């Protein structure tokens, strides 16, 4: 938390309270201490001098610029004395002057700007002018945006360019990353139109680190050269466990589907259960199976679960951003509501429309509350 040293009338608490509501820590001259003792005992990020209440603000600026601990600390002055304000601005570097009457919005903006400039200037040992710092900030922002765009392009490369098409099944996917790059990823392939392979994963965290680990997992999946879901997860975990940093892991569910027989073989690594909608009875079954998330222990094993889909039955894979999402009453959407949304979805529509119905139920449940995690759902329906 940024620390602001405030100098003004100690009886006036309105401005310090406003700064505290903005999220800053605010300190002043401590009891029985001088300004020198108070300022030297604290690691100050910015100084605010309220010249409406504190006389001698020019002398104070001079004093702070002569102290080693505050020589580079930005100062914001509030004063009704327009000419003296100009003199202060011209005489000192890193001093912002706000004329009274005061706009609290302008004050908040100037304080935030000065703190950002201070942090940016701290990246260099050389003293820089405000113009140079602004230019450096723009350069950093441009490079960050470029890196983010490249990371997003890499992550998009993890996803299938198109979903397999076959008259024996339909597939639909809904993918909503929380940020420009997210921790969720999925993949579908149909080699030689024999066995359909579906994978869904959720890396702990968000942003660039999660996207990077997702890329590692995709490489591990290809390198594993295993088709059976339980064997695939075991080999991927053996590859990833020594490489992932402490506190990082990935949950994953993987499925092998035979479109001729409707046979589903499923395994999961700490992931949520797959859901199977039986259209004949309009009931939903959960495909469970034991297994640690990828990255915990190198010698983990995984359980293989099998079932069959009948024509009209559907299989849903999803990430926990769906089931753990909360509405305004802080209730989670949960597996039961997700199952009910599957049951309530229309039958004589495409799989894409069926999934859209499920997503609509989810969105209605949220009641406009913002998402806090990536959201991915993958729906497979047997057609014949």
Secondary structure as GFF3:
##gff-version 3
##sequence-region A 1 384
A	DSSP	beta_strand	3	7	.	.	.	ID=ss1
A	DSSP	alpha_helix	14	21	.	.	.	ID=ss2
A	DSSP	beta_strand	25	27	.	.	.	ID=ss3
A	DSSP	alpha_helix	35	40	.	.	.	ID=ss4
A	DSSP	beta_strand	46	50	.	.	.	ID=ss5
A	DSSP	alpha_helix	57	66	.	.	.	ID=ss6
A	DSSP	three_ten_helix	68	70	.	.	.	ID=ss7
A	DSSP	beta_strand	74	79	.	.	.	ID=ss8
A	DSSP	alpha_helix	82	91	.	.	.	ID=ss9
A	DSSP	beta_strand	95	99	.	.	.	ID=ss10
A	DSSP	alpha_helix	104	121	.	.	.	ID=ss11
A	DSSP	alpha_helix	130	158	.	.	.	ID=ss12
A	DSSP	beta_strand	169	176	.	.	.	ID=ss13
A	DSSP	beta_strand	184	189	.	.	.	ID=ss14
A	DSSP	three_ten_helix	191	193	.	.	.	ID=ss15
A	DSSP	beta_strand	195	203	.	.	.	ID=ss16
A	DSSP	alpha_helix	207	224	.	.	.	ID=ss17
A	DSSP	alpha_helix	229	241	.	.	.	ID=ss18
A	DSSP	beta_strand	250	258	.	.	.	ID=ss19
A	DSSP	beta_strand	263	269	.	.	.	ID=ss20
A	DSSP	beta_strand	274	278	.	.	.	ID=ss21
A	DSSP	beta_strand	283	287	.	.	.	ID=ss22
A	DSSP	beta_strand	305	308	.	.	.	ID=ss23
A	DSSP	beta_strand	314	318	.	.	.	ID=ss24
A	DSSP	alpha_helix	320	323	.	.	.	ID=ss25
A	DSSP	alpha_helix	334	344	.	.	.	ID=ss26
A	DSSP	alpha_helix	351	366	.	.	.	ID=ss27
A	DSSP	beta_strand	375	382	.	.	.	ID=ss28
###
